[in-house]
């Protein structure tokens, strides 16, 4: 049976053939005076060129020139020019197998190169294992082995031997990764992991999708229902009981690689893995899902708060636009009245009589009353409309605040206390107490709404907390992490 090739032809060419770019030729194949002196001792141009090429091949890529192998023309020309021979003389050298073998042995001894045998292979495998635990891509491992061979002055192995070594180490590394991720799992945790591959129940009935498929379907729309859907999924992932610190037992690149591989497989395929591999894969997947769901929830939180502000600005703009005609008419009245008063003063006439000529007194009274109705507050701020969105925000904000524990720098202490206060109030169903409310984070623009007359307005206080939390997360001055997470915070 033909052996299945793991490395592609292009990858093998890149790793095992000499480079042909001019910069690489200069870097790897510029001959020294000692090299030239050794080459000149050979008899005939063909032997001198063959000896020089064998020297270059053994230095880089680190192997001997093979039987019947013709070096690339750019390399031939570059070496031939340095030793002052014709490139075509290589044909006579390639036909003389005895000279090639002799030069290979002689130069390996001169360069103090060791052949690739069982002992070097075992030592390289031991060295490679920790690297494979971090990243077990075959081409990555093969490149590491070749570089280490050059460092240890070992002739690089043939492609088949290199593949065999890397595949064996990759199997060992995967077993090690699986062990690290599953070591210490309880029976209950393993049952919950296996349940991810089973069909999801809804209203007591099995659905057509598995729990893992459902968890991967992350809502994208910036709506309250999307936030609640994300938090529901996050709660389900956390209920498995996989502590985030377990993911630190392996390199994060390897953990992400394992989760990505599972994402490319069907759930049924993952369910068919042998026990250790299956549980390790599901551990990596659950850790990745928890992180992704958290990221998505924070993003939707940002979008929901932003939508609240945009809607408030839109309401203010529409309200102003609906009164635009009346405002314009009132302004025109007062422009005419003002002009009449200015003219009366300039001509030393009675101002009241001048006003009466422009508009009768009763109509003037009515216009003043109308102007008072049309006048906006001095702040004239869209924040005045935010309170109208409180009910919509409350659909998701208690669940959001409960789902995450927030951390911040000392400057955020007042905001952190306010978040905890709201969280406790949401759990108990009791209103926050006026005397215990921290307000150090409340900005001037919010102050009139949050503390009108010195008392706390509960609606605007909660909206202010959420708005300030969003700003701090955007600025990166506070960290956030999943509730119960014992690992490091993830910066917002």
Secondary structure as GFF3:
##gff-version 3
##sequence-region A 1 492
A	DSSP	alpha_helix	9	16	.	.	.	ID=ss1
A	DSSP	alpha_helix	22	29	.	.	.	ID=ss2
A	DSSP	alpha_helix	33	40	.	.	.	ID=ss3
A	DSSP	alpha_helix	45	59	.	.	.	ID=ss4
A	DSSP	alpha_helix	73	83	.	.	.	ID=ss5
A	DSSP	three_ten_helix	87	89	.	.	.	ID=ss6
A	DSSP	alpha_helix	90	94	.	.	.	ID=ss7
A	DSSP	alpha_helix	97	110	.	.	.	ID=ss8
A	DSSP	alpha_helix	118	134	.	.	.	ID=ss9
A	DSSP	alpha_helix	138	152	.	.	.	ID=ss10
A	DSSP	alpha_helix	159	182	.	.	.	ID=ss11
A	DSSP	alpha_helix	187	195	.	.	.	ID=ss12
A	DSSP	beta_strand	199	202	.	.	.	ID=ss13
A	DSSP	beta_strand	205	210	.	.	.	ID=ss14
A	DSSP	alpha_helix	211	216	.	.	.	ID=ss15
A	DSSP	alpha_helix	224	239	.	.	.	ID=ss16
A	DSSP	three_ten_helix	244	249	.	.	.	ID=ss17
A	DSSP	alpha_helix	252	264	.	.	.	ID=ss18
A	DSSP	alpha_helix	267	271	.	.	.	ID=ss19
A	DSSP	alpha_helix	275	322	.	.	.	ID=ss20
A	DSSP	alpha_helix	324	346	.	.	.	ID=ss21
A	DSSP	alpha_helix	351	358	.	.	.	ID=ss22
A	DSSP	alpha_helix	361	374	.	.	.	ID=ss23
A	DSSP	three_ten_helix	382	389	.	.	.	ID=ss24
A	DSSP	alpha_helix	390	394	.	.	.	ID=ss25
A	DSSP	alpha_helix	397	403	.	.	.	ID=ss26
A	DSSP	beta_strand	404	408	.	.	.	ID=ss27
A	DSSP	three_ten_helix	410	412	.	.	.	ID=ss28
A	DSSP	alpha_helix	413	428	.	.	.	ID=ss29
A	DSSP	three_ten_helix	434	436	.	.	.	ID=ss30
A	DSSP	alpha_helix	444	450	.	.	.	ID=ss31
A	DSSP	three_ten_helix	452	454	.	.	.	ID=ss32
A	DSSP	alpha_helix	458	475	.	.	.	ID=ss33
A	DSSP	beta_strand	478	482	.	.	.	ID=ss34
A	DSSP	beta_strand	490	491	.	.	.	ID=ss35
###
